[in-house]
Structure formats: structure tokens, C-alpha cells
Amino acid sequence: MAAIQISNIQKRYQSLQALGGVSLSIEEGEFFGLLGPNGAGKTTLISILAGLNRADAGTITVQGHDVVTDYRNARSKLGVVPQELVFDPFFTVRETLRMQSGYFGIKNNDKWIDEIMENLDLTNKADANMRALSGGMKRRVLVAQALVHKPPVIVLDEPTAGVDVELRQTLWKFIARLNRDGHTIVLTTHYLEEAQALCNRIAMLKQGKVVALDSTAALIKRISGSQLRVTLASSGNVALPSSLRDKIITHETPSDPRQFILRVTDYGHVESMLCEFRLAGCVIEDLQLLQADLEDVFLQIMEG
Amino acid sequence: MTNMTGFNTLLYKEVLRFWKVATQTITAPIMTALLYLLIFGHVLEDHVQVYPGVRYTAFLVPGLVMMSVLQNAFANSSSSLIQSKITGNLVFVLLPPLSHWEIFGAYVLAAILRGLAVGSGVFIVTVWFANLSFVSPLWIILFALLGAAMLGTMGLIAGVWAEKFDQLAAFQNFLIMPATFLSGVFYSIHSLPPFWLTLSRFNPFFYMIDGFRFGFFGKSDVDPLHSLIIVTVFFILLATIALQMLKRGYKLRH
């Protein structure tokens, strides 16, 4: 049984088609990345999953429980860290966590609350009012709130947006531990290096549709491969040979027309590519073989 | 399947929320009601007698108590919801497995508790100024509970509907305040001209206050059973609307 099964979800806001038939299956124990530019529909999809928004069509189940018709079971298995930095100014950190625990039907949860606070370095802020916390500390409380009921599926909607390195490391260490313990993690982030380092599998959304879905390694290998950065000397032809035009990814520095980044699907092709440059009368000033990363894949897919 | 712990927690949170700012939510409205009593009582004590044998200050006390109950019950649920919506922390109530019944029950019960807390406070500070009788305490309790429940429900509807403080203030100032002031808190509707007398009979707040006052004096403008039926019907109607709004996620789950 899938941890999350998303089937043909559609959502429209007046004239804007936010989600145009998204289907995904996220397996138990996965660390899954949901990527896309602003407005791609990531938060809308998470909001529908969490019951905060209603889909126009389609279904989502969490561990087999429909998020609309069987919302009690679905929500009790889901922990969501919202993107917005929201808090209730009337209460302390401990009160906030006890209440969130109670909403999920759990009484006397202090042992687990203490453990979460310790893992997120919140222990010395337990009795501080939420208003008195810094932005980073408030973000930690948001994460703690999502975990109070030990949900088997945890959704983090841009949890590290605008937070310092220390919190990122603390957070990822704790989340990675939860993932090792069997929790399914769904992450949306604009920090692609984080997604590459943490996620086993990634879906990319563009204008409300899934445009890529694969394991992180396969995605990098299949779509982008390696890259060759070539800078041509002014003494020769500085135009890209026409035979290599289908391999160009980008001019790395648009202001320097002599520099090109080319896709290399097989290292054996490098020699023939250099030969094409020579035949076109180009003189190579600098040459670097780069390993593609998720950011390259992302840009390639989003620009494609 | 019910989530009683969830319901109890939300109720506790709503009570703790107003209790933590008790100066604003309890003491201030008690002070306001006391000022009303001192000013109106002083000015009108020797000039107005509504019921034979009942002095004006004594007539005024139950009206002020009930007005405080109603206004504060409304204020509790409406302000809590609008604040949570605007600051975004309502998400913590929408994410857990809480049903529309549990959310409704917790918000309305907390509103009733605040209304009764303020009403009790107003009664304690004003009772010394009047010679009150308690002909039928059951009617007093019944109308206080029903009135607070009805206004708590109205507050919930207003809090869900409003998208900014301005809209809620309009609801409060152009609907709740006139309805409470024109409900016979300070006078008997029989002293009104025919047009206003007829209009008052369409005001549900009038029946709450009239029935509540009957519990003290055994006298009222209309039969308390008649008032009870009207208030109960209004409460059921409003509760149905509020529950439907919560169930459908009106302005909450987009």
C-alpha cells in the first residue's frame, strides 16, 4: 500500500488551472521531493493532501485512507509543516505542543514532546511565549507541531526557507532519523542541493502538471548526464559549430558569448565534440568537464 | 467515531485564550456594565418604574447581566476565529482529525463559558445596588445558557464569514449592538410607540432578555415559554447554518 496515492487531482482558481490532473504514488519509507518553481502547484497539492483545500476532481489517500471521505484516519497519519510562519501568540511552546497533541487525540504526551524539543534544540525555550521566539525558533516549533502525533507520513513545505545553517542541519539530522525509523517524508524546497542530498525520488511540477518523476540518481543521469564547459579563444571562430547546437544547455555567462555548456551523455563523445570545434576553426581557451546536478536537471526541465 | 480528546483540547485552548487576557475579556465588560448601572440607575431611578413594585435599578440589573452574557459570548468565538484566520494559525485546528461537530461544540461552549463568566461578574458587582428577587432560577439559567449559545454561534458564523477585522466590526456594531440595546435592556417594550413595539417583536434578543428577567421577577412582556420556543428555534437555525459552514469548509478550506 502506498503511503500517499494521488490520482488525477485537478484544481482551478477562477481562470487559473493550479493543478491539471496530477497523479503520483509515494511509497512507504520514501524520502520524496516535490519540486517546481513558484506557482507550479506544490503548495496547492499539499493543501489538498492535508485537507486545507478541496480538489475539483481526483482523489488522494494516505495509507489507504481518503483525505475527504475518511479524513479522520487520513489526517491522523499525516504531519504537515506549513510553509507560512504561523503561530498562536497566546501560548508558550510547551502549551502549543500539548494542544496540538490533544487535537490529534493524544493525552499525556510529554515524554515524546520533550524528545522532539530536545532534538530540535527547543528545550530551553519550552516555557517561552511564542511571540518571544526568533523566526528560526518559530520554524522549529512548526516542525515539532507536525510531529507530536508521531505521523507515519510527514510533509514539509519549504521548511528551511529563510532559516540559518544551524537549524537546517538540526532539522535534516532529525528528519533523516525519522526516515530511517520508517517514516515517509515528502519535501518541497527551492534548495535543490538539499533535495538532491536527501530525496530518493523526485517529482517536478510545472504549471500544475508532473513533468518529471524518477529516482534522484536516474533523473540526473537520464536527463542531464555530464556537462562540458568550453570557452573559445578570440583568436579563432567563436561561434558554436552547427553540429553541436542540439547539445547546448546554456551560455553560462550570457555576457560572454565565447562560453558554452554542452550536454555529454557519454564520455566517449567528448573527443568527437572537440573535433567538431577544431573543424569549425575554433580554438579552445578553457575546457572543463562538469558533473550535472539536480539544479541543471531542474533548469533543463523547466526551460524545456 | 469521535475525537473527545481533540474536542476537550480545543475547548481548553479557547478558554485559556480568553483567560490569559482576562483584564480585557472579563474585567473590562464588567466595569462597563457597572458604569451603565451607575449612570442609568442614578438618572432614571426616581423617574421610571417598569413593573409595579420593582425599582428601576432592580429592573436594570438582569438586563445588563444578560446583555453582557450575549455580547461577550459573541465576542469570544468571533474574535478567536478572525484572529486565527488572519494570523494563519487556524491551520492548527484544520489539520487535525477534528469534525465540524467538535469544532462547533468547542467554540460555542467556550463562548458560553466566557458569556457566563462575564455575566456572573456583572451580577456580583451590580446586585448590591438593587433589591432583587429570584422567582424562578431555572428560567434564569435556561435563558442565560441558550442566549450565550445563540450568540456564541452567531460569533462563530461571523468569524468564519469575515475576512478582515473591519467586516467583523460591522457585524458587531451594526447588528449585534443595536439588537442588544433595542431589546429591552433599559426599558419595557410596552413603553414604546406601536411601530417600535412591533419591530421589537422581531428581535430575538428581546425574547432572551425578557425570559431571563422573568426568572427574577416573575413578570415579563411576553410569556417566557413563548420566548423559550423562539430562542430555541433561532439557536437551532443558527447552529444548522454554522455546522454547514464548518462541514463545507466555507471560507476555511478553499
Contacts between the chains, C-beta under 8 A, distances in Angstrom:
chain1	res1	chain2	res2	distance
A	47	B	254	7.8
A	50	B	95	5.8
A	51	B	94	6.9
A	51	B	95	7.1
A	51	B	253	6.6
A	52	B	91	6.7
A	52	B	94	5.8
A	52	B	95	7.2
A	52	B	253	5.8
A	52	B	254	7.6
A	53	B	253	6.3
A	53	B	254	5.2
A	54	B	249	6.5
A	54	B	253	5.8
A	54	B	254	7.1
A	71	B	97	6.6
A	72	B	1	6.3
A	72	B	3	7.1
A	72	B	97	4.0
A	72	B	99	7.4
A	73	B	97	7.5
A	75	B	95	6.5
A	75	B	96	6.1
A	75	B	97	4.3
A	76	B	96	7.9
A	76	B	97	4.9
A	78	B	95	7.8
A	80	B	95	5.7
A	82	B	88	7.8
A	82	B	91	5.5
A	84	B	88	5.2
A	84	B	91	7.9
A	86	B	87	6.3
A	86	B	88	3.7
A	86	B	89	4.8
A	86	B	91	6.1
A	86	B	92	7.8
A	87	B	87	7.7
A	87	B	89	6.0
A	88	B	84	7.5
A	88	B	87	7.7
A	88	B	89	4.5
A	88	B	92	7.0
A	89	B	87	7.4
A	90	B	16	7.2
A	90	B	17	5.1
A	90	B	20	5.4
A	90	B	21	7.6
A	91	B	13	7.8
A	91	B	16	7.5
A	95	B	16	7.6
A	99	B	9	5.6
A	99	B	12	7.5
A	99	B	13	5.1
A	99	B	92	7.7
A	100	B	92	6.1
A	100	B	96	7.4
A	101	B	9	7.9
A	102	B	5	5.6
A	102	B	6	6.4
A	102	B	8	7.0
A	102	B	9	2.8
A	102	B	10	7.9
A	102	B	12	7.4
A	103	B	6	4.9
A	103	B	9	5.5
A	103	B	10	6.5
A	103	B	92	7.1
A	103	B	93	6.9
A	103	B	95	8.0
A	103	B	96	3.7
A	103	B	98	6.2
A	104	B	6	6.9
A	104	B	96	5.1
A	104	B	97	6.7
A	105	B	3	4.9
A	105	B	4	7.9
A	105	B	5	4.5
A	105	B	6	5.4
A	105	B	97	7.0
A	106	B	5	6.9
A	107	B	5	5.6
A	145	B	92	6.7
